């Protein structure tokens, strides 16, 4: 018989796991990892065909994408991938970072998917599903740390120097500033370990004596604060 068990701690862990997974995924796909120095397009066409200087803007560069403004483009900033194939990513360090980040995000997405079903299934192969998920989140956190440590090592690539100036070097961003995606990835990494630790509390909450008492009473839906 399937018992639906919902507690405050297990629900909080589930929601936080989903938020962390989506946050890391959105950050990885974003182009706002590095924000370049202000620049002005060479020229734009005015309403009467005359050319005029474009407005200053700051291009952004992600692990495999970028946002730039072209002189002939009047609709705004053009965003898209600069690397069509994996080998076209700016540097070997970024390629390695993308592998570790993608592996960590894949684990987080798997845990987020599994966490939805923890209300009905609290164990798998006689092991607590919360403990298994917590272990996977800890491993994902380690992958994310490795990816974030390798990412600044690629700042010396030609691609980064194009956006950040010739002063850009490994672990030195030159004229660039860090974008929201980098800070989101860092914050998500911290929360990943918080989820890993909090999974133990979710397991304790769903296996408490009060829950067992309600199971023995024959209840199929158990909701505890």
KARA-V790229 format. One line per field, one symbol per residue. ss: DSSP state (H for helix, E for strand, L for the rest). psi: psi as a letter, one per 30 degrees, with the letter a starting at -180 (. if undefined). burial: I if it has 9 or more other ideal C-beta (glycine too) atoms within 8 Angstrom, else O. A space follows every 50 residues. Layout:
ss = ???
psi = ???
burial = ???
//
This chain:
ss = LLLEEEEHHHHHHHHHHHHHHHHHHHHHHLLLLEELLLEELLLEELLLLL EELLLEELLEELLLEEEELLLLLLLLLEEEELLLLHHHLLLHHHHHHHHH HHHHHHHHHHHHHHHHHHHLLLEELLEEHHHHHHHHHHHHHHHHHHHHHH HHHHHHLHHHHHHHLLLLELLELLLLEELHHHHHHHHHHHHHHHHHHHHH HHHHHHLLHHHHHHHHLLLLEEEEL
psi = kkkjjkleeeeeeeeeeeeeeeeeeeeeflghekjllklklellkafgfl klklkkljllkaegllklkkefjffbkkklkfjeleffkeleeeeeeeee eeeeeeeeeeeeeefegffejflkhgkkfeeeeeeeeeeeeeeeeeefef effgfgleeefefglffklkgjgbfllklfeeeeeeeeeefeeeeeefee eeeeefgleeeeeeeffgkfjjjk.
burial = OOIIIIIOIIIIIIOIIIIIIIIIIIIIOIIIIIIIIOIIIOIIOOOOOO OOOIOOIIIIIIIIIIIOIOOOOOOOOIOOOIIOOOOOIIIOIIIIIIII IIIIIOIIIIIIOIIIOIIOOIOOOOOIIIIIIIIIIIIIIIIIIIIIOI IIIIIIIOIIIOIIIOOIOIOOIIIIOIIOIIIIIIIIIOIIIIIIIIII IIIIIIIIOOIIOIIOOOOOOIOIO
//
